[in-house]
Amino acid sequence: MRPLRPLVPILVVAGALAAGDLAAAQSAQPTRPPTSRRSQRVVPFPEIAVRSPGGKVSFTLLPNAERLTFTVRLGDTTVIEPSAIKLLVDGYDFGSGVIFRAREDNETNTTYPWHGAHRTAVDRSRGAKIAFTHDLAMADFTLEVRVFDDGVGYRLVVPGGADAVRTPDEFSEFVLPARATVWFHDLGGHYEAAYEKKIVADVPAGQWGAPPLTFALPGGAGYGVIAEADLVNYSGMALESDGRSAWIVGLGHRHPVNYPYELRYGREEARRLGRPAAITGKIVTPWRVVLAGRDLNTIVNSDVISNLCPPADPALFPQGMNTPWVEPGLCVWKYVDGGGPNTLETMQEFSRLGGQLGAKYHILEGFAYGWPDEQIRTFVEY
């Protein structure tokens, strides 16, 4: 029998050939560009504080790139505890895992005529536009902040092409001091209901509140209001308690269906609207507003909400505040489920009686959406 030859030298040669082929193949491939790790991109950024012109109110964005978080203070008093900003766009959480890019400061100092608690509104603020990139979505967005001596507002702007269709959702927080007293009503009657008064920590999880939601700070330190401004091409906000002193933004599709809506449009229409609404083009959230003052007089006379809204469209309001049909005045109104049948003849009778009372306006309820154009024209001419 012939002795077996050692195989090791053969295997070594084969291995050497394989290594040579691999090196040649690697040298033939294009070089990959260097990449960074998420831990190198998503890093803490400098704390960003914006103070009002008079130094009374401040908005602070905490240096946490993993969760955008803000606070609001009235002097040395905390109005809003650290609260998360959480905007979802097609499932991406734009308040988490962000890359800080830049800060651009701005200010306002002007007045304008207004129908409200006073005839001249004052717009004095300091603001900042804070540019970020969402790491996972690789999408740029901006957090805009404006701070007044009686409140703050912030909003998120996510650029998009004219044909871009995306679906936003929102779960941002307003965490109140634990012993704050809050006045709120639920959504059962939409914007009409009896208010409840509770210590915020005693409000159960899942309780809804319709804005504006008013609260008193502990120890008589002042008052605050949570509201929104410049609501255009976006879903309206309500607030849901988490049972632990926070109120969470809930957009329209999450709201419990209220009686007035169901009465007008039915459960099937409510079911249809129980899904998030898509937006075409740029996404601009309404301003998330916190009014703050040492007394209720400051809150009642605040111009923050009107300051955060754009001026009236001159195409619709050619005389601005002097446009005749927006003057205050007495009006008549028939609700959906009272005052007779919801017909043209009934509404004409309401207008006749309103004229005898000196009413300047007639509010036509939602049931008229089902009227043909000819009936609407007849009613307006009447």
C-alpha contacts under 8 A as a table, 3 or more apart, distances in Angstrom:
res1	aa1	res2	aa2	distance
6	P	9	P	7.13
7	L	10	I	5.37
7	L	11	L	6.35
8	V	11	L	5.11
8	V	12	V	6.17
9	P	12	V	5.11
9	P	13	V	6.31
10	I	13	V	5.24
10	I	14	A	6.28
11	L	14	A	5.03
11	L	15	G	6.03
12	V	15	G	5.00
12	V	16	A	6.14
13	V	16	A	5.01
13	V	17	L	6.24
14	A	17	L	5.14
14	A	18	A	6.24
15	G	18	A	5.10
15	G	19	A	6.20
16	A	19	A	5.15
16	A	20	G	6.23
17	L	20	G	5.12
17	L	21	D	6.22
18	A	21	D	5.16
18	A	22	L	6.21
19	A	22	L	5.10
19	A	23	A	6.24
20	G	23	A	5.18
20	G	24	A	6.26
21	D	24	A	5.15
21	D	25	A	6.18
22	L	25	A	5.06
22	L	26	Q	6.14
23	A	26	Q	5.13
23	A	27	S	6.22
24	A	27	S	5.20
24	A	28	A	6.35
25	A	28	A	5.19
25	A	29	Q	6.70
26	Q	29	Q	5.42
27	S	30	P	7.79
36	S	40	Q	6.41
36	S	41	R	7.22
37	R	40	Q	5.26
37	R	41	R	6.62
38	R	41	R	5.04
38	R	42	V	5.81
38	R	135	D	7.71
39	S	42	V	5.60
39	S	43	V	6.72
40	Q	43	V	6.52
41	R	99	I	6.24
41	R	135	D	7.75
42	V	65	A	5.99
42	V	66	E	7.18
42	V	97	G	5.98
42	V	98	V	5.77
42	V	99	I	5.29
42	V	135	D	7.24
43	V	64	N	7.73
43	V	65	A	5.86
43	V	66	E	7.95
43	V	99	I	7.08
44	P	63	P	5.28
44	P	64	N	5.29
44	P	65	A	5.32
45	F	63	P	4.97
45	F	64	N	6.88
45	F	65	A	6.87
45	F	100	F	6.41
46	P	62	L	7.94
46	P	63	P	5.51
47	E	60	T	7.15
47	E	61	L	5.97
47	E	62	L	5.13
47	E	63	P	4.71
48	I	60	T	5.63
48	I	61	L	5.05
48	I	62	L	6.71
48	I	63	P	7.47
49	A	58	S	6.86
49	A	59	F	5.77
49	A	60	T	4.27
49	A	61	L	6.31
50	V	58	S	5.66
50	V	59	F	5.27
50	V	60	T	6.33
50	V	126	R	6.92
50	V	127	G	6.53
50	V	128	A	7.20
50	V	145	V	7.85
50	V	146	R	7.80
50	V	147	V	6.69
51	R	54	G	7.99
51	R	55	G	5.66
51	R	56	K	7.47
51	R	57	V	5.92
51	R	58	S	4.30
51	R	59	F	6.46
51	R	126	R	6.70
51	R	147	V	6.22
51	R	148	F	7.85
52	S	55	G	4.93
52	S	56	K	6.17
52	S	57	V	5.43
52	S	58	S	6.17
52	S	125	S	5.86
52	S	126	R	5.64
52	S	147	V	5.00
52	S	148	F	4.79
52	S	149	D	5.25
53	P	56	K	7.81
53	P	124	R	6.93
53	P	125	S	5.96
53	P	126	R	6.23
53	P	148	F	6.81
53	P	149	D	6.66
54	G	57	V	7.95
54	G	149	D	6.04
55	G	58	S	7.28
55	G	75	G	7.45
55	G	149	D	6.96
56	K	74	L	5.80
56	K	75	G	5.23
56	K	149	D	5.31
56	K	150	D	7.53
57	V	72	V	7.29
57	V	73	R	5.68
57	V	74	L	4.64
57	V	75	G	5.99
57	V	147	V	6.96
57	V	148	F	6.73
57	V	149	D	5.49
57	V	150	D	6.72
57	V	151	G	6.62
57	V	152	V	7.74
57	V	292	A	7.72
58	S	72	V	5.71
58	S	73	R	5.30
58	S	74	L	6.71
58	S	75	G	7.64
58	S	147	V	6.69
58	S	152	V	7.78
59	F	70	F	6.94
59	F	71	T	5.86
59	F	72	V	4.76
59	F	73	R	6.77
59	F	147	V	6.85
59	F	152	V	6.97
60	T	70	F	5.42
60	T	71	T	5.29
60	T	72	V	6.52
61	L	68	L	7.16
61	L	69	T	5.85
61	L	70	F	4.46
61	L	71	T	6.77
62	L	68	L	7.05
62	L	69	T	5.57
62	L	70	F	5.86
62	L	71	T	7.82
63	P	68	L	7.85
64	N	67	R	5.64
64	N	68	L	5.97
64	N	69	T	7.04
65	A	68	L	6.16
65	A	96	S	6.67
65	A	97	G	5.66
65	A	98	V	5.27
65	A	99	I	6.73
65	A	100	F	7.63
66	E	95	G	7.70
66	E	96	S	4.81
66	E	97	G	4.50
66	E	98	V	6.59
67	R	84	A	6.65
67	R	85	I	7.40
67	R	95	G	5.58
67	R	96	S	4.46
67	R	97	G	6.68
67	R	98	V	8.00
68	L	84	A	5.86
68	L	85	I	5.48
68	L	86	K	7.69
68	L	95	G	5.15
68	L	96	S	6.37
69	T	82	P	5.99
69	T	83	S	5.19
69	T	84	A	4.44
69	T	85	I	5.85
70	F	81	E	7.81
70	F	82	P	5.39
70	F	83	S	5.40
70	F	84	A	6.65
70	F	85	I	7.49
71	T	78	T	7.75
71	T	79	V	7.70
71	T	80	I	5.32
71	T	81	E	5.40
71	T	82	P	4.87
71	T	83	S	6.44
72	V	78	T	6.32
72	V	79	V	5.44
72	V	80	I	4.88
72	V	81	E	7.04
72	V	152	V	7.85
73	R	76	D	6.42
73	R	77	T	5.47
73	R	78	T	4.51
73	R	79	V	5.12
73	R	80	I	6.82
74	L	77	T	5.08
74	L	78	T	6.34
74	L	79	V	6.38
74	L	292	A	6.75
74	L	293	G	7.24
77	T	221	A	7.21
78	T	81	E	6.46
78	T	177	P	7.32
79	V	176	L	6.70
79	V	177	P	6.98
79	V	217	L	7.08
79	V	224	G	7.18
79	V	292	A	7.31
80	I	83	S	7.25
80	I	174	F	6.34
80	I	175	V	5.58
80	I	176	L	5.19
80	I	177	P	6.80
81	E	174	F	7.52
81	E	175	V	5.19
81	E	176	L	5.86
81	E	177	P	6.33
82	P	175	V	6.71
83	S	172	S	7.51
83	S	173	E	5.15
83	S	174	F	5.61
83	S	175	V	5.62
84	A	95	G	7.60
84	A	172	S	5.64
84	A	173	E	5.31
84	A	174	F	7.78
85	I	95	G	5.44
85	I	171	F	7.40
85	I	172	S	4.49
85	I	173	E	6.41
86	K	93	D	6.38
86	K	94	F	6.50
86	K	95	G	4.71
86	K	96	S	7.50
86	K	170	E	5.84
86	K	171	F	5.20
86	K	172	S	4.54
86	K	173	E	7.75
87	L	93	D	5.75
87	L	94	F	5.38
87	L	95	G	6.01
87	L	168	P	6.97
87	L	169	D	5.97
87	L	170	E	4.56
87	L	171	F	6.49
87	L	172	S	6.88
88	L	91	G	5.33
88	L	92	Y	5.17
88	L	93	D	4.43
88	L	94	F	5.88
88	L	95	G	7.89
88	L	168	P	5.41
88	L	169	D	4.96
88	L	170	E	5.87
89	V	92	Y	5.16
89	V	93	D	6.65
89	V	94	F	7.14
89	V	166	R	6.61
89	V	167	T	5.62
89	V	168	P	4.40
89	V	169	D	6.49
90	D	166	R	6.02
90	D	167	T	5.23
90	D	168	P	6.30
91	G	168	P	7.94
92	Y	136	L	7.72
92	Y	137	A	6.65
93	D	96	S	5.68
94	F	97	G	7.53
94	F	98	V	7.29
94	F	134	H	5.98
95	G	98	V	7.12
96	S	134	H	7.66
97	G	134	H	6.32
97	G	135	D	5.93
97	G	136	L	7.35
98	V	132	F	6.28
98	V	133	T	5.64
98	V	134	H	4.60
98	V	135	D	5.47
99	I	132	F	5.35
99	I	133	T	5.03
99	I	134	H	6.33
99	I	135	D	6.45
100	F	130	I	7.87
100	F	131	A	6.40
100	F	132	F	4.68
100	F	133	T	6.73
101	R	130	I	7.53
101	R	131	A	5.18
101	R	132	F	5.19
101	R	133	T	7.16
102	A	130	I	5.85
102	A	131	A	5.14
102	A	132	F	7.34
103	R	128	A	6.53
103	R	129	K	5.75
103	R	130	I	4.53
103	R	131	A	6.31
104	E	128	A	5.44
104	E	129	K	5.09
104	E	130	I	6.45
105	D	126	R	7.54
105	D	127	G	5.68
105	D	128	A	4.27
105	D	129	K	6.39
106	N	126	R	5.96
106	N	127	G	5.00
106	N	128	A	5.82
106	N	129	K	7.92
107	E	124	R	7.38
107	E	125	S	5.43
107	E	126	R	4.25
107	E	127	G	5.61
108	T	123	D	6.36
108	T	124	R	5.12
108	T	125	S	5.12
108	T	126	R	6.52
109	N	122	V	7.69
109	N	123	D	5.57
109	N	124	R	4.36
109	N	125	S	6.74
110	T	122	V	6.18
110	T	123	D	5.21
110	T	124	R	6.47
111	T	120	T	6.53
111	T	121	A	5.48
111	T	122	V	4.56
111	T	123	D	5.79
112	Y	120	T	5.62
112	Y	121	A	5.39
112	Y	122	V	6.86
113	P	119	R	5.65
113	P	120	T	4.56
113	P	121	A	6.08
113	P	321	M	6.76
114	W	118	H	7.07
114	W	119	R	4.98
114	W	120	T	5.53
114	W	121	A	5.96
114	W	321	M	6.77
115	H	118	H	6.99
115	H	119	R	5.85
115	H	321	M	7.68
116	G	119	R	6.39
117	A	300	V	7.37
117	A	301	N	5.85
118	H	121	A	6.93
118	H	301	N	7.49
121	A	303	D	6.03
122	V	303	D	6.58
122	V	307	N	7.89
123	D	303	D	7.17
123	D	304	V	7.52
123	D	307	N	5.81
124	R	148	F	6.28
124	R	149	D	7.95
125	S	146	R	6.23
125	S	147	V	5.33
125	S	148	F	4.64
125	S	149	D	7.50
126	R	146	R	5.71
126	R	147	V	5.40
126	R	148	F	6.83
127	G	144	E	7.40
127	G	145	V	5.21
127	G	146	R	4.13
127	G	147	V	6.01
128	A	144	E	5.88
128	A	145	V	5.24
128	A	146	R	6.67
129	K	142	T	6.39
129	K	143	L	5.85
129	K	144	E	4.51
129	K	145	V	6.44
130	I	142	T	5.47
130	I	143	L	5.08
130	I	144	E	6.25
131	A	140	D	7.36
131	A	141	F	6.10
131	A	142	T	4.54
131	A	143	L	6.52
132	F	140	D	5.77
132	F	141	F	5.49
132	F	142	T	5.97
132	F	143	L	7.76
133	T	138	M	6.36
133	T	139	A	5.41
133	T	140	D	4.18
133	T	141	F	6.07
134	H	137	A	5.60
134	H	138	M	5.40
134	H	139	A	5.26
134	H	140	D	6.20
134	H	141	F	7.47
135	D	138	M	5.03
135	D	139	A	7.23
140	D	158	V	6.82
140	D	159	P	7.22
141	F	156	L	7.12
141	F	157	V	5.67
141	F	158	V	4.59
141	F	159	P	6.52
142	T	156	L	5.74
142	T	157	V	5.18
142	T	158	V	6.65
143	L	154	Y	6.97
143	L	155	R	5.91
143	L	156	L	4.73
143	L	157	V	6.57
144	E	154	Y	5.48
144	E	155	R	5.36
144	E	156	L	6.26
144	E	157	V	7.65
145	V	152	V	7.43
145	V	153	G	5.84
145	V	154	Y	4.43
145	V	155	R	6.79
146	R	152	V	5.75
146	R	153	G	5.33
146	R	154	Y	6.42
147	V	151	G	6.16
147	V	152	V	4.42
147	V	153	G	6.54
148	F	151	G	5.17
148	F	152	V	5.91
148	F	304	V	7.16
150	D	291	L	5.84
150	D	292	A	5.15
150	D	293	G	5.73
150	D	298	T	7.04
150	D	299	I	7.37
150	D	302	S	6.54
150	D	304	V	7.36
151	G	289	V	7.29
151	G	290	V	5.46
151	G	291	L	4.01
151	G	292	A	5.00
151	G	293	G	7.71
151	G	304	V	6.58
152	V	289	V	5.76
152	V	290	V	5.38
152	V	291	L	6.44
152	V	304	V	7.57
153	G	287	W	5.52
153	G	288	R	5.32
153	G	289	V	4.39
153	G	290	V	6.45
153	G	308	L	7.67
154	Y	287	W	5.20
154	Y	288	R	5.29
154	Y	289	V	6.79
155	R	284	V	7.27
155	R	285	T	5.58
155	R	286	P	6.07
155	R	287	W	4.73
155	R	288	R	6.14
156	L	283	I	7.95
156	L	284	V	5.99
156	L	285	T	5.56
157	V	282	K	7.35
157	V	283	I	5.76
157	V	284	V	4.58
157	V	285	T	6.61
158	V	282	K	5.93
158	V	283	I	5.06
158	V	284	V	6.49
159	P	281	G	7.43
159	P	282	K	4.70
159	P	283	I	6.44
160	G	163	D	7.95
160	G	164	A	5.84
160	G	281	G	4.97
160	G	282	K	4.49
160	G	283	I	7.21
161	G	164	A	5.05
161	G	281	G	5.26
161	G	282	K	6.80
162	A	280	T	6.76
162	A	281	G	4.53
162	A	282	K	7.38
163	D	280	T	6.10
163	D	281	G	5.85
164	A	280	T	5.41
164	A	281	G	5.07
164	A	282	K	7.86
165	V	278	A	6.39
165	V	279	I	5.61
165	V	280	T	4.42
165	V	281	G	6.44
166	R	278	A	5.39
166	R	279	I	5.47
166	R	280	T	6.51
166	R	281	G	7.99
167	T	276	P	6.61
167	T	277	A	6.09
167	T	278	A	4.20
167	T	279	I	5.97
168	P	276	P	7.15
168	P	277	A	7.34
168	P	278	A	6.85
168	P	279	I	7.53
168	P	283	I	7.96
169	D	251	L	6.83
169	D	276	P	6.78
170	E	249	V	6.22
170	E	250	G	6.35
170	E	251	L	6.61
171	F	248	I	5.65
171	F	249	V	4.93
171	F	250	G	6.16
172	S	248	I	5.69
172	S	249	V	5.32
173	E	246	A	6.30
173	E	247	W	5.76
173	E	248	I	4.65
173	E	249	V	6.37
174	F	246	A	5.48
174	F	247	W	5.21
174	F	248	I	6.46
175	V	245	S	5.74
175	V	246	A	4.02
175	V	247	W	6.31
176	L	180	A	6.55
176	L	200	V	7.33
176	L	245	S	5.58
176	L	246	A	6.02
176	L	247	W	7.99
177	P	180	A	5.42
177	P	217	L	7.14
177	P	218	P	7.42
177	P	245	S	6.99
178	A	199	I	7.81
178	A	200	V	6.46
178	A	201	A	5.73
178	A	245	S	5.81
179	R	199	I	6.01
179	R	200	V	6.60
179	R	201	A	6.90
179	R	217	L	7.43
179	R	218	P	5.55
180	A	199	I	5.78
180	A	200	V	5.75
180	A	201	A	8.00
180	A	215	F	6.54
180	A	216	A	5.61
180	A	217	L	4.80
180	A	218	P	5.07
181	T	197	K	6.94
181	T	198	K	5.64
181	T	199	I	4.44
181	T	200	V	5.74
181	T	215	F	5.39
181	T	216	A	5.07
181	T	217	L	6.70
181	T	218	P	7.37
182	V	196	E	7.99
182	V	197	K	5.70
182	V	198	K	5.49
182	V	199	I	6.09
182	V	200	V	5.77
182	V	213	L	7.44
182	V	214	T	5.91
182	V	215	F	4.18
182	V	216	A	6.43
183	W	195	Y	6.09
183	W	196	E	5.47
183	W	197	K	4.60
183	W	198	K	6.71
183	W	213	L	6.47
183	W	214	T	5.45
183	W	215	F	6.07
184	F	195	Y	5.11
184	F	196	E	5.41
184	F	197	K	6.80
184	F	209	G	5.49
184	F	210	A	6.88
184	F	213	L	5.69
184	F	214	T	6.99
185	H	193	A	5.93
185	H	194	A	6.06
185	H	195	Y	4.61
185	H	196	E	6.00
185	H	208	W	7.51
185	H	209	G	5.33
185	H	210	A	6.14
186	D	189	G	7.49
186	D	190	H	7.66
186	D	193	A	7.08
186	D	207	Q	7.19
186	D	208	W	5.13
186	D	209	G	4.82
186	D	210	A	6.04
187	L	190	H	4.64
187	L	191	Y	6.77
187	L	193	A	7.83
187	L	208	W	6.53
187	L	209	G	6.67
187	L	210	A	6.17
187	L	255	H	7.65
187	L	256	P	6.89
187	L	257	V	7.77
187	L	258	N	5.92
188	G	193	A	7.44
188	G	256	P	7.68
188	G	257	V	7.44
188	G	258	N	4.65
188	G	259	Y	5.96
189	G	192	E	5.07
189	G	193	A	5.66
189	G	258	N	5.70
189	G	259	Y	5.77
189	G	260	P	6.31
190	H	193	A	7.55
190	H	210	A	7.57
190	H	258	N	5.62
190	H	259	Y	7.35
190	H	260	P	6.81
190	H	261	Y	7.86
191	Y	210	A	6.46
198	K	202	D	6.54
198	K	203	V	6.68
199	I	202	D	5.41
199	I	203	V	6.96
200	V	203	V	5.39
200	V	244	R	7.79
200	V	245	S	5.21
200	V	246	A	7.96
201	A	204	P	7.92
201	A	243	G	6.41
201	A	244	R	5.48
201	A	245	S	4.73
202	D	243	G	7.01
202	D	244	R	7.97
202	D	245	S	7.93
203	V	207	Q	6.92
203	V	241	S	6.79
203	V	243	G	5.68
203	V	244	R	7.91
203	V	245	S	7.58
204	P	207	Q	5.83
204	P	241	S	6.66
204	P	242	D	7.10
204	P	243	G	4.56
205	A	240	E	7.57
205	A	241	S	5.10
205	A	242	D	4.38
205	A	243	G	3.86
205	A	244	R	7.55
206	G	240	E	5.82
206	G	241	S	5.48
206	G	242	D	6.28
206	G	243	G	7.35
207	Q	240	E	5.65
207	Q	241	S	5.26
207	Q	242	D	7.88
208	W	238	A	7.11
208	W	239	L	5.62
208	W	240	E	4.44
208	W	241	S	6.29
209	G	213	L	6.91
209	G	238	A	6.19
209	G	239	L	5.06
209	G	240	E	6.23
209	G	241	S	7.75
210	A	213	L	6.64
210	A	238	A	5.18
210	A	239	L	6.35
211	P	226	I	6.64
211	P	227	A	5.50
211	P	228	E	7.88
211	P	237	M	7.53
211	P	238	A	6.06
211	P	239	L	7.15
212	P	225	V	6.28
212	P	226	I	5.56
212	P	227	A	4.78
212	P	228	E	7.94
213	L	225	V	5.44
213	L	226	I	5.18
213	L	227	A	6.82
214	T	223	Y	7.44
214	T	224	G	5.82
214	T	225	V	4.39
214	T	226	I	6.60
215	F	223	Y	5.74
215	F	224	G	5.26
215	F	225	V	6.22
216	A	220	G	7.17
216	A	221	A	7.77
216	A	222	G	6.00
216	A	223	Y	4.40
216	A	224	G	6.33
217	L	220	G	6.07
217	L	221	A	5.48
217	L	222	G	5.33
217	L	223	Y	5.68
217	L	224	G	7.48
218	P	221	A	6.16
218	P	222	G	7.92
221	A	294	R	6.29
222	G	292	A	7.31
222	G	293	G	5.60
222	G	294	R	3.95
222	G	295	D	5.64
222	G	296	L	7.96
223	Y	292	A	5.80
223	Y	293	G	5.53
223	Y	294	R	6.12
223	Y	295	D	6.25
223	Y	296	L	6.60
223	Y	299	I	7.53
224	G	290	V	6.59
224	G	291	L	5.18
224	G	292	A	4.47
224	G	293	G	6.58
224	G	299	I	7.37
225	V	289	V	7.84
225	V	290	V	5.50
225	V	291	L	4.95
225	V	292	A	6.80
225	V	299	I	7.75
226	I	288	R	7.70
226	I	289	V	5.74
226	I	290	V	4.78
226	I	291	L	6.66
227	A	288	R	6.42
227	A	289	V	5.00
227	A	290	V	6.44
228	E	231	L	7.28
228	E	237	M	7.53
228	E	286	P	6.23
228	E	287	W	5.35
228	E	288	R	4.85
228	E	289	V	5.13
228	E	305	I	7.32
229	A	286	P	5.66
229	A	287	W	4.99
229	A	288	R	6.91
229	A	289	V	6.98
229	A	305	I	5.50
229	A	306	S	7.44
229	A	308	L	6.14
229	A	309	C	6.20
230	D	286	P	5.34
230	D	287	W	6.38
230	D	308	L	6.53
230	D	309	C	4.76
230	D	310	P	7.30
231	L	234	Y	6.34
231	L	235	S	7.70
231	L	236	G	7.00
231	L	285	T	7.55
231	L	286	P	4.91
231	L	287	W	7.67
232	V	286	P	7.10
233	N	279	I	7.41
234	Y	279	I	7.56
234	Y	284	V	7.70
234	Y	285	T	6.67
234	Y	286	P	7.34
235	S	251	L	5.68
235	S	252	G	5.61
235	S	277	A	7.32
236	G	251	L	5.74
236	G	252	G	5.61
237	M	249	V	6.25
237	M	250	G	5.70
237	M	251	L	4.92
237	M	252	G	6.43
238	A	249	V	6.02
238	A	250	G	5.30
238	A	251	L	6.46
238	A	252	G	7.46
238	A	255	H	7.23
239	L	247	W	5.51
239	L	248	I	5.23
239	L	249	V	4.90
239	L	250	G	5.70
240	E	247	W	5.26
240	E	248	I	4.95
240	E	249	V	6.54
240	E	250	G	6.57
241	S	244	R	7.57
241	S	245	S	7.28
241	S	246	A	5.85
241	S	247	W	4.51
241	S	248	I	6.16
242	D	245	S	6.92
242	D	246	A	5.64
242	D	247	W	6.28
242	D	248	I	7.00
243	G	246	A	7.01
250	G	254	R	6.01
250	G	255	H	6.92
251	L	254	R	5.83
251	L	255	H	6.92
251	L	276	P	7.94
252	G	255	H	5.34
252	G	273	L	7.95
252	G	274	G	7.71
252	G	276	P	7.77
253	H	273	L	5.85
253	H	274	G	4.30
253	H	275	R	5.19
253	H	276	P	5.56
253	H	277	A	7.71
254	R	274	G	6.56
254	R	275	R	7.79
257	V	261	Y	6.98
257	V	262	E	6.82
257	V	270	A	6.63
258	N	261	Y	5.59
258	N	262	E	6.30
259	Y	262	E	5.14
259	Y	263	L	5.91
260	P	263	L	5.04
260	P	264	R	6.24
261	Y	264	R	5.21
261	Y	265	Y	5.92
261	Y	266	G	7.21
261	Y	270	A	7.79
262	E	265	Y	5.33
262	E	266	G	4.47
262	E	267	R	5.78
262	E	270	A	7.00
263	L	266	G	5.99
263	L	336	V	7.75
264	R	336	V	7.24
264	R	366	G	6.79
264	R	367	F	6.50
265	Y	268	E	7.95
265	Y	269	E	6.06
265	Y	270	A	7.47
266	G	269	E	5.73
266	G	270	A	6.59
267	R	270	A	4.91
267	R	271	R	6.03
268	E	271	R	4.96
268	E	272	R	6.28
269	E	272	R	5.05
269	E	273	L	6.44
270	A	273	L	5.18
270	A	274	G	6.28
271	R	274	G	5.08
272	R	275	R	6.90
273	L	276	P	7.56
273	L	277	A	7.91
279	I	282	K	7.79
279	I	283	I	6.87
280	T	283	I	7.83
287	W	308	L	7.18
289	V	305	I	7.47
291	L	299	I	6.57
291	L	302	S	7.65
291	L	304	V	7.47
292	A	298	T	7.87
292	A	299	I	6.72
293	G	296	L	7.02
293	G	298	T	5.50
293	G	299	I	6.09
294	R	298	T	7.11
295	D	298	T	5.68
295	D	299	I	7.00
296	L	299	I	4.97
296	L	300	V	6.15
297	N	300	V	5.21
297	N	301	N	6.16
298	T	301	N	5.33
298	T	302	S	6.04
299	I	302	S	5.27
302	S	305	I	7.68
303	D	306	S	5.57
303	D	307	N	5.96
304	V	307	N	5.00
304	V	308	L	6.27
305	I	308	L	5.30
305	I	309	C	6.72
306	S	309	C	5.23
307	N	310	P	7.57
312	A	316	L	7.66
312	A	317	F	6.35
312	A	320	G	6.55
313	D	316	L	5.54
313	D	317	F	5.90
313	D	318	P	7.78
314	P	317	F	4.67
314	P	318	P	4.55
314	P	319	Q	7.32
314	P	320	G	6.66
315	A	318	P	5.82
317	F	320	G	5.12
317	F	321	M	7.63
317	F	323	T	5.77
318	P	323	T	6.57
319	Q	322	N	5.09
319	Q	323	T	4.63
320	G	323	T	5.58
321	M	326	V	7.56
322	N	326	V	7.73
322	N	327	E	7.60
323	T	326	V	5.99
323	T	327	E	7.37
324	P	327	E	5.73
329	G	359	A	7.08
329	G	360	K	5.71
329	G	361	Y	7.02
330	L	358	G	7.41
330	L	359	A	4.68
330	L	360	K	5.48
330	L	361	Y	6.37
331	C	354	G	7.32
331	C	359	A	4.99
331	C	360	K	5.69
331	C	361	Y	4.29
331	C	362	H	5.18
331	C	363	I	6.83
332	V	350	F	7.19
332	V	351	S	7.42
332	V	354	G	5.93
332	V	359	A	6.67
332	V	361	Y	6.50
332	V	362	H	4.90
332	V	363	I	6.22
333	W	350	F	7.80
333	W	362	H	6.02
333	W	363	I	5.03
333	W	364	L	6.62
333	W	365	E	7.48
334	K	338	G	7.05
334	K	339	G	6.37
334	K	347	M	7.85
334	K	350	F	7.70
334	K	363	I	7.63
334	K	364	L	7.31
334	K	365	E	6.83
335	Y	338	G	5.79
335	Y	339	G	7.27
335	Y	365	E	6.58
336	V	342	N	7.22
336	V	365	E	6.77
336	V	366	G	7.68
336	V	367	F	6.88
337	D	340	G	7.97
338	G	341	P	7.85
340	G	346	T	6.85
341	P	346	T	6.62
342	N	346	T	6.57
342	N	347	M	7.49
342	N	367	F	6.87
342	N	368	A	7.87
343	T	346	T	5.28
343	T	347	M	6.43
344	L	347	M	5.17
344	L	348	Q	6.17
344	L	375	Q	6.86
344	L	379	F	6.81
345	E	348	Q	5.10
345	E	349	E	6.33
346	T	349	E	5.13
346	T	350	F	6.34
347	M	350	F	4.93
347	M	351	S	6.24
347	M	364	L	7.97
347	M	379	F	7.66
348	Q	351	S	5.06
348	Q	352	R	6.25
348	Q	379	F	6.70
348	Q	382	Y	6.98
349	E	352	R	5.00
349	E	353	L	6.22
350	F	353	L	5.19
350	F	354	G	5.93
351	S	354	G	4.89
351	S	355	G	6.07
351	S	362	H	6.63
352	R	355	G	5.17
352	R	356	Q	6.58
353	L	356	Q	5.12
353	L	357	L	6.51
354	G	357	L	5.01
354	G	358	G	6.30
354	G	359	A	5.14
354	G	362	H	7.73
355	G	358	G	5.02
355	G	359	A	5.52
355	G	360	K	7.54
356	Q	359	A	7.56
359	A	362	H	7.66
364	L	368	A	6.94
365	E	368	A	6.17
366	G	369	Y	5.70
367	F	370	G	6.25
367	F	371	W	7.87
368	A	371	W	5.13
368	A	376	I	7.87
371	W	375	Q	6.16
371	W	376	I	6.70
372	P	375	Q	5.55
372	P	376	I	6.66
373	D	376	I	5.09
373	D	377	R	6.14
374	E	377	R	5.09
374	E	378	T	6.18
375	Q	378	T	5.01
375	Q	379	F	6.14
376	I	379	F	5.13
376	I	380	V	6.23
377	R	380	V	5.21
377	R	381	E	6.17
378	T	381	E	5.22
378	T	382	Y	6.10
379	F	382	Y	5.09
